[in-house]
Amino acid sequence: MGISGYLKALWGLIVCVAFMSMVGLLAAFIGPNHGVEIKILIGMTIGAMILGPRLPRALRTLYDANYQVLKKLMRK
């Protein structure tokens, strides 16, 4: 997989987290001003549910990329 695979996996994870953050931010503007932190967490949870299997797949790809990079570093 190498470094390019690692960067691709990291980018996929960044996209997932950015989507969850945007949904959390949108949820913060709904309703009254108190409890903003709770609304953000609810929005991020809903974002993770919308992503479905994409988030675990992104985490697994990142793990595989880290494993390949660490394996190459340990050989040297």
C-alpha positions in Angstrom: 0.0 0.0 0.0 2.8 2.4 0.9 2.7 6.1 1.6 0.3 7.0 -1.2 -2.2 4.4 0.2 -1.7 5.9 3.7 -2.5 9.4 2.4 -5.5 8.1 0.5 -6.8 6.3 3.6 -6.2 9.4 5.7 -8.1 11.6 3.2 -11.1 9.2 3.3 -11.2 9.5 7.1 -10.9 13.3 6.9 -13.9 13.4 4.5 -15.9 11.2 6.9 -15.1 13.4 9.9 -15.7 16.6 8.0 -19.2 15.4 7.0 -20.0 14.4 10.6 -18.8 17.8 11.8 -21.0 19.6 9.2 -24.1 17.7 10.3 -23.2 18.4 13.9 -22.8 22.1 13.1 -26.2 22.2 11.4 -27.8 20.5 14.4 -26.4 23.1 16.7 -28.5 25.8 15.0 -31.7 23.9 15.4 -33.7 24.7 18.5 -32.9 26.9 21.5 -29.4 28.0 22.4 -28.9 26.0 25.6 -27.4 22.5 25.2 -25.4 23.3 22.1 -22.8 20.6 22.9 -25.4 17.9 23.2 -27.0 19.0 19.9 -23.6 18.8 18.2 -23.0 15.3 19.5 -26.4 14.2 18.4 -25.7 15.7 14.9 -22.4 13.9 14.7 -24.0 10.7 15.7 -26.6 11.2 13.0 -23.8 11.9 10.5 -22.1 8.7 11.5 -25.3 6.8 11.0 -25.8 8.4 7.5 -22.2 7.4 6.6 -23.1 3.8 7.5 -20.4 1.4 6.4 -18.1 4.1 5.0 -16.7 5.2 8.3 -15.6 1.7 9.5 -14.2 1.0 6.0 -12.2 4.2 6.2 -10.8 3.3 9.6 -10.0 -0.2 8.4 -8.2 1.2 5.3 -6.2 3.6 7.6 -5.3 0.7 9.9 -4.1 -1.4 6.9 -2.0 1.5 5.6 -0.4 2.1 9.0 0.4 -1.6 9.2 2.1 -1.6 5.9 4.2 1.5 6.6 5.2 0.2 10.1 6.1 -3.2 8.6 8.4 -1.4 6.1 10.0 0.7 8.8 10.6 -2.3 11.1 12.5 -4.2 8.3 15.1 -1.4 8.0 
